[in-house]
Amino acid sequence: MAKNKVVNYIKESYDELMHKVSWPTWAELQSSSIVVSVATLIIAIIVFAMDEVFKTVLEQFYKLF
């Protein structure tokens, strides 16, 4: 019984991946990759800037003591 369920699941998964999923074209994939790369770079720069600001603020704060 359990074996039939596993085999059926694999067959249905294969059918869905091959016939029902719309895969992106190479151009769409490249475009999406560029968007993700740019967004990642922007977020990294923002996090770096926040880190530098907090570091400077804390250094100034600790100099008071």
mmCIF file of the N, C-alpha and C atoms, coordinates in Angstrom:
data_MODEL
# 
_entry.id   MODEL 
# 
loop_
_atom_site.group_PDB 
_atom_site.id 
_atom_site.type_symbol 
_atom_site.label_atom_id 
_atom_site.label_alt_id 
_atom_site.label_comp_id 
_atom_site.label_asym_id 
_atom_site.label_entity_id 
_atom_site.label_seq_id 
_atom_site.pdbx_PDB_ins_code 
_atom_site.Cartn_x 
_atom_site.Cartn_y 
_atom_site.Cartn_z 
_atom_site.occupancy 
_atom_site.B_iso_or_equiv 
_atom_site.pdbx_formal_charge 
_atom_site.auth_seq_id 
_atom_site.auth_comp_id 
_atom_site.auth_asym_id 
_atom_site.auth_atom_id 
_atom_site.pdbx_PDB_model_num 
ATOM 1   N N  . MET A 1 1  ? 0.821  -1.194 0.000   1.00 0.00 ? 1  MET A N  1 
ATOM 2   C CA . MET A 1 1  ? 0.000  0.000  0.000   1.00 0.00 ? 1  MET A CA 1 
ATOM 3   C C  . MET A 1 1  ? 0.868  1.261  0.000   1.00 0.00 ? 1  MET A C  1 
ATOM 4   N N  . ALA A 1 2  ? 1.832  1.327  0.916   1.00 0.00 ? 2  ALA A N  1 
ATOM 5   C CA . ALA A 1 2  ? 2.689  2.507  1.006   1.00 0.00 ? 2  ALA A CA 1 
ATOM 6   C C  . ALA A 1 2  ? 3.558  2.650  -0.240  1.00 0.00 ? 2  ALA A C  1 
ATOM 7   N N  . LYS A 1 3  ? 3.977  1.498  -0.804  1.00 0.00 ? 3  LYS A N  1 
ATOM 8   C CA . LYS A 1 3  ? 4.813  1.535  -2.009  1.00 0.00 ? 3  LYS A CA 1 
ATOM 9   C C  . LYS A 1 3  ? 4.043  2.149  -3.172  1.00 0.00 ? 3  LYS A C  1 
ATOM 10  N N  . ASN A 1 4  ? 2.747  1.801  -3.303  1.00 0.00 ? 4  ASN A N  1 
ATOM 11  C CA . ASN A 1 4  ? 1.923  2.368  -4.371  1.00 0.00 ? 4  ASN A CA 1 
ATOM 12  C C  . ASN A 1 4  ? 1.792  3.877  -4.231  1.00 0.00 ? 4  ASN A C  1 
ATOM 13  N N  . LYS A 1 5  ? 1.675  4.342  -3.007  1.00 0.00 ? 5  LYS A N  1 
ATOM 14  C CA . LYS A 1 5  ? 1.560  5.788  -2.778  1.00 0.00 ? 5  LYS A CA 1 
ATOM 15  C C  . LYS A 1 5  ? 2.830  6.510  -3.199  1.00 0.00 ? 5  LYS A C  1 
ATOM 16  N N  . VAL A 1 6  ? 3.985  5.917  -2.878  1.00 0.00 ? 6  VAL A N  1 
ATOM 17  C CA . VAL A 1 6  ? 5.261  6.537  -3.238  1.00 0.00 ? 6  VAL A CA 1 
ATOM 18  C C  . VAL A 1 6  ? 5.436  6.558  -4.751  1.00 0.00 ? 6  VAL A C  1 
ATOM 19  N N  . VAL A 1 7  ? 5.148  5.447  -5.401  1.00 0.00 ? 7  VAL A N  1 
ATOM 20  C CA . VAL A 1 7  ? 5.265  5.365  -6.860  1.00 0.00 ? 7  VAL A CA 1 
ATOM 21  C C  . VAL A 1 7  ? 4.298  6.350  -7.511  1.00 0.00 ? 7  VAL A C  1 
ATOM 22  N N  . ASN A 1 8  ? 3.081  6.416  -7.021  1.00 0.00 ? 8  ASN A N  1 
ATOM 23  C CA . ASN A 1 8  ? 2.089  7.341  -7.565  1.00 0.00 ? 8  ASN A CA 1 
ATOM 24  C C  . ASN A 1 8  ? 2.549  8.796  -7.378  1.00 0.00 ? 8  ASN A C  1 
ATOM 25  N N  . TYR A 1 9  ? 3.103  9.091  -6.214  1.00 0.00 ? 9  TYR A N  1 
ATOM 26  C CA . TYR A 1 9  ? 3.603  10.448 -5.947  1.00 0.00 ? 9  TYR A CA 1 
ATOM 27  C C  . TYR A 1 9  ? 4.702  10.824 -6.931  1.00 0.00 ? 9  TYR A C  1 
ATOM 28  N N  . ILE A 1 10 ? 5.622  9.888  -7.180  1.00 0.00 ? 10 ILE A N  1 
ATOM 29  C CA . ILE A 1 10 ? 6.727  10.162 -8.109  1.00 0.00 ? 10 ILE A CA 1 
ATOM 30  C C  . ILE A 1 10 ? 6.192  10.368 -9.518  1.00 0.00 ? 10 ILE A C  1 
ATOM 31  N N  . LYS A 1 11 ? 5.250  9.537  -9.957  1.00 0.00 ? 11 LYS A N  1 
ATOM 32  C CA . LYS A 1 11 ? 4.670  9.683  -11.296 1.00 0.00 ? 11 LYS A CA 1 
ATOM 33  C C  . LYS A 1 11 ? 3.950  11.022 -11.436 1.00 0.00 ? 11 LYS A C  1 
ATOM 34  N N  . GLU A 1 12 ? 3.158  11.397 -10.435 1.00 0.00 ? 12 GLU A N  1 
ATOM 35  C CA . GLU A 1 12 ? 2.429  12.664 -10.490 1.00 0.00 ? 12 GLU A CA 1 
ATOM 36  C C  . GLU A 1 12 ? 3.376  13.860 -10.449 1.00 0.00 ? 12 GLU A C  1 
ATOM 37  N N  . SER A 1 13 ? 4.424  13.758 -9.671  1.00 0.00 ? 13 SER A N  1 
ATOM 38  C CA . SER A 1 13 ? 5.410  14.843 -9.598  1.00 0.00 ? 13 SER A CA 1 
ATOM 39  C C  . SER A 1 13 ? 6.110  15.018 -10.943 1.00 0.00 ? 13 SER A C  1 
ATOM 40  N N  . TYR A 1 14 ? 6.494  13.912 -11.558 1.00 0.00 ? 14 TYR A N  1 
ATOM 41  C CA . TYR A 1 14 ? 7.148  13.968 -12.865 1.00 0.00 ? 14 TYR A CA 1 
ATOM 42  C C  . TYR A 1 14 ? 6.204  14.590 -13.895 1.00 0.00 ? 14 TYR A C  1 
ATOM 43  N N  . ASP A 1 15 ? 4.958  14.131 -13.910 1.00 0.00 ? 15 ASP A N  1 
ATOM 44  C CA . ASP A 1 15 ? 3.978  14.660 -14.860 1.00 0.00 ? 15 ASP A CA 1 
ATOM 45  C C  . ASP A 1 15 ? 3.784  16.161 -14.673 1.00 0.00 ? 15 ASP A C  1 
ATOM 46  N N  . GLU A 1 16 ? 3.706  16.589 -13.428 1.00 0.00 ? 16 GLU A N  1 
ATOM 47  C CA . GLU A 1 16 ? 3.513  18.018 -13.170 1.00 0.00 ? 16 GLU A CA 1 
ATOM 48  C C  . GLU A 1 16 ? 4.723  18.828 -13.624 1.00 0.00 ? 16 GLU A C  1 
ATOM 49  N N  . LEU A 1 17 ? 5.921  18.342 -13.327 1.00 0.00 ? 17 LEU A N  1 
ATOM 50  C CA . LEU A 1 17 ? 7.124  19.076 -13.720 1.00 0.00 ? 17 LEU A CA 1 
ATOM 51  C C  . LEU A 1 17 ? 7.294  19.137 -15.240 1.00 0.00 ? 17 LEU A C  1 
ATOM 52  N N  . MET A 1 18 ? 6.909  18.088 -15.923 1.00 0.00 ? 18 MET A N  1 
ATOM 53  C CA . MET A 1 18 ? 7.114  18.039 -17.369 1.00 0.00 ? 18 MET A CA 1 
ATOM 54  C C  . MET A 1 18 ? 5.992  18.723 -18.165 1.00 0.00 ? 18 MET A C  1 
ATOM 55  N N  . HIS A 1 19 ? 4.765  18.711 -17.655 1.00 0.00 ? 19 HIS A N  1 
ATOM 56  C CA . HIS A 1 19 ? 3.644  19.178 -18.465 1.00 0.00 ? 19 HIS A CA 1 
ATOM 57  C C  . HIS A 1 19 ? 2.880  20.369 -17.909 1.00 0.00 ? 19 HIS A C  1 
ATOM 58  N N  . LYS A 1 20 ? 3.026  20.659 -16.636 1.00 0.00 ? 20 LYS A N  1 
ATOM 59  C CA . LYS A 1 20 ? 2.214  21.727 -16.041 1.00 0.00 ? 20 LYS A CA 1 
ATOM 60  C C  . LYS A 1 20 ? 3.021  22.940 -15.585 1.00 0.00 ? 20 LYS A C  1 
ATOM 61  N N  . VAL A 1 21 ? 4.312  22.764 -15.362 1.00 0.00 ? 21 VAL A N  1 
ATOM 62  C CA . VAL A 1 21 ? 5.151  23.865 -14.892 1.00 0.00 ? 21 VAL A CA 1 
ATOM 63  C C  . VAL A 1 21 ? 5.613  24.677 -16.091 1.00 0.00 ? 21 VAL A C  1 
ATOM 64  N N  . SER A 1 22 ? 5.523  25.981 -15.989 1.00 0.00 ? 22 SER A N  1 
ATOM 65  C CA . SER A 1 22 ? 6.042  26.832 -17.062 1.00 0.00 ? 22 SER A CA 1 
ATOM 66  C C  . SER A 1 22 ? 7.449  27.282 -16.667 1.00 0.00 ? 22 SER A C  1 
ATOM 67  N N  . TRP A 1 23 ? 8.415  26.780 -17.371 1.00 0.00 ? 23 TRP A N  1 
ATOM 68  C CA . TRP A 1 23 ? 9.810  27.087 -17.083 1.00 0.00 ? 23 TRP A CA 1 
ATOM 69  C C  . TRP A 1 23 ? 10.190 28.399 -17.756 1.00 0.00 ? 23 TRP A C  1 
ATOM 70  N N  . PRO A 1 24 ? 11.020 29.219 -17.116 1.00 0.00 ? 24 PRO A N  1 
ATOM 71  C CA . PRO A 1 24 ? 11.419 30.503 -17.731 1.00 0.00 ? 24 PRO A CA 1 
ATOM 72  C C  . PRO A 1 24 ? 12.345 30.265 -18.919 1.00 0.00 ? 24 PRO A C  1 
ATOM 73  N N  . THR A 1 25 ? 12.303 31.213 -19.840 1.00 0.00 ? 25 THR A N  1 
ATOM 74  C CA . THR A 1 25 ? 13.241 31.157 -20.964 1.00 0.00 ? 25 THR A CA 1 
ATOM 75  C C  . THR A 1 25 ? 14.614 31.594 -20.466 1.00 0.00 ? 25 THR A C  1 
ATOM 76  N N  . TRP A 1 26 ? 15.625 31.375 -21.296 1.00 0.00 ? 26 TRP A N  1 
ATOM 77  C CA . TRP A 1 26 ? 16.983 31.760 -20.915 1.00 0.00 ? 26 TRP A CA 1 
ATOM 78  C C  . TRP A 1 26 ? 17.063 33.268 -20.692 1.00 0.00 ? 26 TRP A C  1 
ATOM 79  N N  . ALA A 1 27 ? 16.403 34.048 -21.531 1.00 0.00 ? 27 ALA A N  1 
ATOM 80  C CA . ALA A 1 27 ? 16.420 35.512 -21.388 1.00 0.00 ? 27 ALA A CA 1 
ATOM 81  C C  . ALA A 1 27 ? 15.741 35.943 -20.087 1.00 0.00 ? 27 ALA A C  1 
ATOM 82  N N  . GLU A 1 28 ? 14.607 35.313 -19.759 1.00 0.00 ? 28 GLU A N  1 
ATOM 83  C CA . GLU A 1 28 ? 13.916 35.637 -18.510 1.00 0.00 ? 28 GLU A CA 1 
ATOM 84  C C  . GLU A 1 28 ? 14.784 35.271 -17.304 1.00 0.00 ? 28 GLU A C  1 
ATOM 85  N N  . LEU A 1 29 ? 15.460 34.147 -17.411 1.00 0.00 ? 29 LEU A N  1 
ATOM 86  C CA . LEU A 1 29 ? 16.325 33.712 -16.325 1.00 0.00 ? 29 LEU A CA 1 
ATOM 87  C C  . LEU A 1 29 ? 17.482 34.685 -16.119 1.00 0.00 ? 29 LEU A C  1 
ATOM 88  N N  . GLN A 1 30 ? 18.088 35.140 -17.210 1.00 0.00 ? 30 GLN A N  1 
ATOM 89  C CA . GLN A 1 30 ? 19.175 36.117 -17.107 1.00 0.00 ? 30 GLN A CA 1 
ATOM 90  C C  . GLN A 1 30 ? 18.676 37.431 -16.513 1.00 0.00 ? 30 GLN A C  1 
ATOM 91  N N  . SER A 1 31 ? 17.518 37.865 -16.968 1.00 0.00 ? 31 SER A N  1 
ATOM 92  C CA . SER A 1 31 ? 16.949 39.120 -16.461 1.00 0.00 ? 31 SER A CA 1 
ATOM 93  C C  . SER A 1 31 ? 16.676 39.023 -14.963 1.00 0.00 ? 31 SER A C  1 
ATOM 94  N N  . SER A 1 32 ? 16.088 37.927 -14.540 1.00 0.00 ? 32 SER A N  1 
ATOM 95  C CA . SER A 1 32 ? 15.802 37.741 -13.115 1.00 0.00 ? 32 SER A CA 1 
ATOM 96  C C  . SER A 1 32 ? 17.084 37.679 -12.294 1.00 0.00 ? 32 SER A C  1 
ATOM 97  N N  . SER A 1 33 ? 18.102 37.042 -12.843 1.00 0.00 ? 33 SER A N  1 
ATOM 98  C CA . SER A 1 33 ? 19.381 36.939 -12.134 1.00 0.00 ? 33 SER A CA 1 
ATOM 99  C C  . SER A 1 33 ? 20.010 38.313 -11.948 1.00 0.00 ? 33 SER A C  1 
ATOM 100 N N  . ILE A 1 34 ? 19.892 39.157 -12.945 1.00 0.00 ? 34 ILE A N  1 
ATOM 101 C CA . ILE A 1 34 ? 20.442 40.513 -12.843 1.00 0.00 ? 34 ILE A CA 1 
ATOM 102 C C  . ILE A 1 34 ? 19.687 41.304 -11.765 1.00 0.00 ? 34 ILE A C  1 
ATOM 103 N N  . VAL A 1 35 ? 18.368 41.177 -11.752 1.00 0.00 ? 35 VAL A N  1 
ATOM 104 C CA . VAL A 1 35 ? 17.553 41.880 -10.742 1.00 0.00 ? 35 VAL A CA 1 
ATOM 105 C C  . VAL A 1 35 ? 17.952 41.422 -9.338  1.00 0.00 ? 35 VAL A C  1 
ATOM 106 N N  . VAL A 1 36 ? 18.102 40.107 -9.149  1.00 0.00 ? 36 VAL A N  1 
ATOM 107 C CA . VAL A 1 36 ? 18.480 39.576 -7.840  1.00 0.00 ? 36 VAL A CA 1 
ATOM 108 C C  . VAL A 1 36 ? 19.873 40.053 -7.455  1.00 0.00 ? 36 VAL A C  1 
ATOM 109 N N  . SER A 1 37 ? 20.800 40.061 -8.397  1.00 0.00 ? 37 SER A N  1 
ATOM 110 C CA . SER A 1 37 ? 22.168 40.505 -8.108  1.00 0.00 ? 37 SER A CA 1 
ATOM 111 C C  . SER A 1 37 ? 22.202 41.972 -7.699  1.00 0.00 ? 37 SER A C  1 
ATOM 112 N N  . VAL A 1 38 ? 21.472 42.812 -8.407  1.00 0.00 ? 38 VAL A N  1 
ATOM 113 C CA . VAL A 1 38 ? 21.439 44.242 -8.086  1.00 0.00 ? 38 VAL A CA 1 
ATOM 114 C C  . VAL A 1 38 ? 20.785 44.471 -6.723  1.00 0.00 ? 38 VAL A C  1 
ATOM 115 N N  . ALA A 1 39 ? 19.688 43.787 -6.462  1.00 0.00 ? 39 ALA A N  1 
ATOM 116 C CA . ALA A 1 39 ? 19.011 43.933 -5.171  1.00 0.00 ? 39 ALA A CA 1 
ATOM 117 C C  . ALA A 1 39 ? 19.924 43.471 -4.036  1.00 0.00 ? 39 ALA A C  1 
ATOM 118 N N  . THR A 1 40 ? 20.636 42.371 -4.239  1.00 0.00 ? 40 THR A N  1 
ATOM 119 C CA . THR A 1 40 ? 21.563 41.871 -3.224  1.00 0.00 ? 40 THR A CA 1 
ATOM 120 C C  . THR A 1 40 ? 22.674 42.873 -2.962  1.00 0.00 ? 40 THR A C  1 
ATOM 121 N N  . LEU A 1 41 ? 23.206 43.468 -4.012  1.00 0.00 ? 41 LEU A N  1 
ATOM 122 C CA . LEU A 1 41 ? 24.262 44.472 -3.857  1.00 0.00 ? 41 LEU A CA 1 
ATOM 123 C C  . LEU A 1 41 ? 23.748 45.689 -3.092  1.00 0.00 ? 41 LEU A C  1 
ATOM 124 N N  . ILE A 1 42 ? 22.552 46.145 -3.411  1.00 0.00 ? 42 ILE A N  1 
ATOM 125 C CA . ILE A 1 42 ? 21.980 47.304 -2.717  1.00 0.00 ? 42 ILE A CA 1 
ATOM 126 C C  . ILE A 1 42 ? 21.788 46.998 -1.237  1.00 0.00 ? 42 ILE A C  1 
ATOM 127 N N  . ILE A 1 43 ? 21.240 45.834 -0.935  1.00 0.00 ? 43 ILE A N  1 
ATOM 128 C CA . ILE A 1 43 ? 21.028 45.454 0.475   1.00 0.00 ? 43 ILE A CA 1 
ATOM 129 C C  . ILE A 1 43 ? 22.358 45.343 1.207   1.00 0.00 ? 43 ILE A C  1 
ATOM 130 N N  . ALA A 1 44 ? 23.374 44.772 0.549   1.00 0.00 ? 44 ALA A N  1 
ATOM 131 C CA . ALA A 1 44 ? 24.690 44.648 1.174   1.00 0.00 ? 44 ALA A CA 1 
ATOM 132 C C  . ALA A 1 44 ? 25.280 46.024 1.483   1.00 0.00 ? 44 ALA A C  1 
ATOM 133 N N  . ILE A 1 45 ? 25.116 46.965 0.577   1.00 0.00 ? 45 ILE A N  1 
ATOM 134 C CA . ILE A 1 45 ? 25.634 48.321 0.799   1.00 0.00 ? 45 ILE A CA 1 
ATOM 135 C C  . ILE A 1 45 ? 24.901 48.988 1.963   1.00 0.00 ? 45 ILE A C  1 
ATOM 136 N N  . ILE A 1 46 ? 23.581 48.804 2.022   1.00 0.00 ? 46 ILE A N  1 
ATOM 137 C CA . ILE A 1 46 ? 22.803 49.387 3.121   1.00 0.00 ? 46 ILE A CA 1 
ATOM 138 C C  . ILE A 1 46 ? 23.240 48.800 4.461   1.00 0.00 ? 46 ILE A C  1 
ATOM 139 N N  . VAL A 1 47 ? 23.404 47.474 4.523   1.00 0.00 ? 47 VAL A N  1 
ATOM 140 C CA . VAL A 1 47 ? 23.832 46.835 5.768   1.00 0.00 ? 47 VAL A CA 1 
ATOM 141 C C  . VAL A 1 47 ? 25.235 47.307 6.157   1.00 0.00 ? 47 VAL A C  1 
ATOM 142 N N  . PHE A 1 48 ? 26.137 47.432 5.190   1.00 0.00 ? 48 PHE A N  1 
ATOM 143 C CA . PHE A 1 48 ? 27.486 47.930 5.464   1.00 0.00 ? 48 PHE A CA 1 
ATOM 144 C C  . PHE A 1 48 ? 27.437 49.348 6.028   1.00 0.00 ? 48 PHE A C  1 
ATOM 145 N N  . ALA A 1 49 ? 26.614 50.207 5.404   1.00 0.00 ? 49 ALA A N  1 
ATOM 146 C CA . ALA A 1 49 ? 26.505 51.594 5.869   1.00 0.00 ? 49 ALA A CA 1 
ATOM 147 C C  . ALA A 1 49 ? 25.952 51.639 7.297   1.00 0.00 ? 49 ALA A C  1 
ATOM 148 N N  . MET A 1 50 ? 24.933 50.846 7.575   1.00 0.00 ? 50 MET A N  1 
ATOM 149 C CA . MET A 1 50 ? 24.378 50.811 8.935   1.00 0.00 ? 50 MET A CA 1 
ATOM 150 C C  . MET A 1 50 ? 25.430 50.328 9.932   1.00 0.00 ? 50 MET A C  1 
ATOM 151 N N  . ASP A 1 51 ? 26.200 49.336 9.560   1.00 0.00 ? 51 ASP A N  1 
ATOM 152 C CA . ASP A 1 51 ? 27.249 48.808 10.428  1.00 0.00 ? 51 ASP A CA 1 
ATOM 153 C C  . ASP A 1 51 ? 28.290 49.882 10.728  1.00 0.00 ? 51 ASP A C  1 
ATOM 154 N N  . GLU A 1 52 ? 28.688 50.615 9.712   1.00 0.00 ? 52 GLU A N  1 
ATOM 155 C CA . GLU A 1 52 ? 29.686 51.677 9.913   1.00 0.00 ? 52 GLU A CA 1 
ATOM 156 C C  . GLU A 1 52 ? 29.135 52.795 10.808  1.00 0.00 ? 52 GLU A C  1 
ATOM 157 N N  . VAL A 1 53 ? 27.875 53.161 10.611  1.00 0.00 ? 53 VAL A N  1 
ATOM 158 C CA . VAL A 1 53 ? 27.264 54.209 11.437  1.00 0.00 ? 53 VAL A CA 1 
ATOM 159 C C  . VAL A 1 53 ? 27.208 53.764 12.890  1.00 0.00 ? 53 VAL A C  1 
ATOM 160 N N  . PHE A 1 54 ? 26.735 52.550 13.141  1.00 0.00 ? 54 PHE A N  1 
ATOM 161 C CA . PHE A 1 54 ? 26.653 52.051 14.515  1.00 0.00 ? 54 PHE A CA 1 
ATOM 162 C C  . PHE A 1 54 ? 28.038 51.928 15.145  1.00 0.00 ? 54 PHE A C  1 
ATOM 163 N N  . LYS A 1 55 ? 29.025 51.510 14.347  1.00 0.00 ? 55 LYS A N  1 
ATOM 164 C CA . LYS A 1 55 ? 30.385 51.398 14.868  1.00 0.00 ? 55 LYS A CA 1 
ATOM 165 C C  . LYS A 1 55 ? 30.900 52.765 15.302  1.00 0.00 ? 55 LYS A C  1 
ATOM 166 N N  . THR A 1 56 ? 30.685 53.769 14.466  1.00 0.00 ? 56 THR A N  1 
ATOM 167 C CA . THR A 1 56 ? 31.146 55.115 14.780  1.00 0.00 ? 56 THR A CA 1 
ATOM 168 C C  . THR A 1 56 ? 30.428 55.670 16.010  1.00 0.00 ? 56 THR A C  1 
ATOM 169 N N  . VAL A 1 57 ? 29.123 55.476 16.079  1.00 0.00 ? 57 VAL A N  1 
ATOM 170 C CA . VAL A 1 57 ? 28.350 55.971 17.216  1.00 0.00 ? 57 VAL A CA 1 
ATOM 171 C C  . VAL A 1 57 ? 28.820 55.301 18.506  1.00 0.00 ? 57 VAL A C  1 
ATOM 172 N N  . LEU A 1 58 ? 29.009 53.987 18.465  1.00 0.00 ? 58 LEU A N  1 
ATOM 173 C CA . LEU A 1 58 ? 29.448 53.277 19.670  1.00 0.00 ? 58 LEU A CA 1 
ATOM 174 C C  . LEU A 1 58 ? 30.870 53.654 20.070  1.00 0.00 ? 58 LEU A C  1 
ATOM 175 N N  . GLU A 1 59 ? 31.755 53.868 19.094  1.00 0.00 ? 59 GLU A N  1 
ATOM 176 C CA . GLU A 1 59 ? 33.121 54.295 19.428  1.00 0.00 ? 59 GLU A CA 1 
ATOM 177 C C  . GLU A 1 59 ? 33.091 55.646 20.134  1.00 0.00 ? 59 GLU A C  1 
ATOM 178 N N  . GLN A 1 60 ? 32.264 56.563 19.640  1.00 0.00 ? 60 GLN A N  1 
ATOM 179 C CA . GLN A 1 60 ? 32.162 57.875 20.267  1.00 0.00 ? 60 GLN A CA 1 
ATOM 180 C C  . GLN A 1 60 ? 31.545 57.765 21.664  1.00 0.00 ? 60 GLN A C  1 
ATOM 181 N N  . PHE A 1 61 ? 30.565 56.895 21.806  1.00 0.00 ? 61 PHE A N  1 
ATOM 182 C CA . PHE A 1 61 ? 29.926 56.694 23.087  1.00 0.00 ? 61 PHE A CA 1 
ATOM 183 C C  . PHE A 1 61 ? 30.924 56.124 24.113  1.00 0.00 ? 61 PHE A C  1 
ATOM 184 N N  . TYR A 1 62 ? 31.718 55.131 23.708  1.00 0.00 ? 62 TYR A N  1 
ATOM 185 C CA . TYR A 1 62 ? 32.674 54.513 24.634  1.00 0.00 ? 62 TYR A CA 1 
ATOM 186 C C  . TYR A 1 62 ? 33.829 55.449 24.982  1.00 0.00 ? 62 TYR A C  1 
ATOM 187 N N  . LYS A 1 63 ? 34.113 56.413 24.139  1.00 0.00 ? 63 LYS A N  1 
ATOM 188 C CA . LYS A 1 63 ? 35.181 57.382 24.450  1.00 0.00 ? 63 LYS A CA 1 
ATOM 189 C C  . LYS A 1 63 ? 34.763 58.289 25.600  1.00 0.00 ? 63 LYS A C  1 
ATOM 190 N N  . LEU A 1 64 ? 33.474 58.393 25.853  1.00 0.00 ? 64 LEU A N  1 
ATOM 191 C CA . LEU A 1 64 ? 32.998 59.222 26.935  1.00 0.00 ? 64 LEU A CA 1 
ATOM 192 C C  . LEU A 1 64 ? 33.346 58.618 28.312  1.00 0.00 ? 64 LEU A C  1 
ATOM 193 N N  . PHE A 1 65 ? 33.590 57.323 28.339  1.00 0.00 ? 65 PHE A N  1 
ATOM 194 C CA . PHE A 1 65 ? 33.844 56.659 29.618  1.00 0.00 ? 65 PHE A CA 1 
ATOM 195 C C  . PHE A 1 65 ? 35.265 56.261 29.748  1.00 0.00 ? 65 PHE A C  1 
# 
